[in-house]
Structure formats: structure tokens, C-alpha cells
Amino acid sequence: MIYEDEKLIFIKELGRLIEDYQKCEDQKYKELIYDDIMQLIEVIN
């Protein structure tokens, strides 16, 4: 289980990753970012 302050850090990082994903044109790198996004979502929930 994660603490609220850790959750806030993860949510902030999730926002950054989503921005990176939307801007990314390299499909391979985009897949890596997507994997990171999914892992963070799992940790947050």
C-alpha cells in the first residue's frame, strides 16, 4: 500500500508521461511510455 504523498508524486509523474506519450512520434518509444503509464496506474490503484 502506498501513502497519500507517494500517490500524489505518482499522479504527477503519470501526467508527465501522458504528455510525453501524446507528443512522441517514435512508435517504439511510445510503447515504452505506455508500459510505464500502465505500471503507474496499477501502483496508484
N, C-alpha and C positions, 0 to 999 in steps of 0.2 A: 504494500500500500504506500502511496506517496502522500506527502504533506501538501497543504494548500499552496505554500510558497513555491514548492517544486513544480506543482501543477501550473502555476502562473508562468514560470520560466518555460515550461514545455509548450504551453499555448502560444507564447510569444515566438518561440522558435518555429512552431508549426506555421504561424503566419508568414514568417520569413521564407520558409520552404515553399509554401504555396505561391508566393510572389516569384520566387526563383523558377518554380515549375512553369508558371504562366509565361515567363519571359524567355525560357530556354528554347532554343531551336534545335539543339542536338538531341536526337531521339534516345541515344544510349544514356546520355547524362540525365535526360528527363526521366527515364525509367529508374535510375538510381535515386533521384529525388523523390519519385513516387514511393519507392520502397521505404525511404526514410519517413515520409509523411504517414504511411500506413503503420509503421512501427511506433511512431509518436502517438498516433490516435489510440493504438492498443494500450500504451502505457497510461495515457490520460484517463481512459475509461477503466 
